Amino acid sequence: MSQKITDDVWRDALNQLVLKPKMRPAAKAVGVNVTTLFKKIRDSIADPAAHTFEWLGHSAPFYQHINAARKLSTVALDHAARDLALNGHSEPRFYEGKPVWRVDPKIEADAITLDEFDWIAQYGARPRTDTFYRDPKTQALEQEQIIHPPNPAVLVKLLTSLAPEIYSEHSTVEHVHSGGVWVEGQSPKQAALPAPNNFTQDFGLSARPSEVQRPINTLAVPRPCVDSAEFDKRFRRKLLREVTLFRDADGKLMPPLPDDVLIAGSEQARAFQDAQIPIEVVRAEVLLDEGYENDFLRALAPAWKRKPGPKPKPPTDDERQERAEQAAVKVANKSTASLYEPVEKIGYGKPMPGGRRIVS
C-alpha cells in the first residue's frame, strides 16, 4: 500500500515548478512520479474542496496553485531575461570535452623570466609547467569562464515592451472625413473588484479590472456622395504642399519645380522675386474659391468670404406642366380612396360649428 502524499510534498512540488517550469523535473525533485502529479491535478479539478490547501498565503485547490506556479515561473524567466540584457552571462570553458583551467598570469610570467634558483626559492618543487591559478584556501583549480557581454537585442526588446512610447517604432496616420462618428457594438461589462487577497493580482501577474482600459469599437463613416462628380470633387482633387527652396553649391537659389504652385504674398514667392527669378503666382482667393481649406491661405486672404451657391434655375414650361399633372393625379387618388373609408359619427347629434346635422 503506497504512502499518502502530504500537502507539504505538493507545496515543494509547486516551489520546484516555479524554478523549473516543467512537470517532470518538478515531480522528480520531490520524489513523486509525474503520472501521480497529473492524477493530483485531475482529482483537484473533479473535487476542489478535497484538494484545497494553503500555498504562499493563499488557499485554493491544487490545480489553481499549478496555474499560479506556472505564471510565477514566467516572472522568473522575465527576471532572467532582464539580467541577461543588463549584465550578460558567463559559462565554463571546455576544449575537446575537457575543462580548461584558469592560468595565473604572474606565475606564467615568472616561469619564463626567473632562473632556477629564484624559481625554487619562490615556488619550491612546483614544475614550471604548472602555471594554473589555485584557490588560496583549498588549493583547488578553477575552470576558466567565457564572459558574454549584455545582449543588446534582448535589451531593446525589453525597452520596447516596457516603454513603447519612447522605444517602439510607430507611425501616425491621419484621416480627414466628413460625416458622423458613432460607437458600434457594446463593450463587455467589467467584473466586480475581487477580494484583496486575489493571488494573481497580489503578485502583479494580472491587472485589476479597474486598471484595464475599456475597449471600444469606433467606426467613422463619411457622408455618402450623391454622384461620381461629387466624389471626384471631394476626394480626387490635388493637394497643396509647401514649396521647398533649393540652392546650388554656390548658394544661388534654383528655379521652382514644374509642379510647384506659388501663392502671391507667400515667403517662397518673395524669395524667388528677390532672386529675380521669373515665376507665375496664384492668388490665395482663387484657391479658396476652388475649395482648398488651409490656414496659410486664410492668412494670405483675410478678407475672403465664401461665395453663395448658384441660385436654382426657374422651372421650364414642360416642368411646370409635369408637376401640375402629378399634383392632379395625387388629388384624384386621394378622392377615390375616401369613398372606401368608413363613415363615422352618423346619427342624431349636435353638429360641430360650421357643420351640418346628419339624420339617418
Secondary structure, DSSP 8 states (H G I E B T S, - for coil): ------HHHHHHHHHHHHHS--HHHHHHHTT--HHHHHHHHHHHHH-GGGGEEEETTEEEEHHHHHHHHHHHHHHHHHHHHHHHHHH-EEEE-EETTEE-B-B-HHHHHHHHHS-HHHHHHHHTT--TT--B-B-TTT--B-B-EEEE---HHHHHHHHHHH-HHHHS----------S-EEE-S----------TT-HHHHTTSS--GGGS-----EEE-----SSHHHHHHHHSS---------B-TTS-B----TT--EETTSHHHHHHHHTT----EE-HHHHHHTT---HHHHHH-TT-------------HHHHHHHHHHHHHHHHHHHHHHTTS---S-SS----TT------
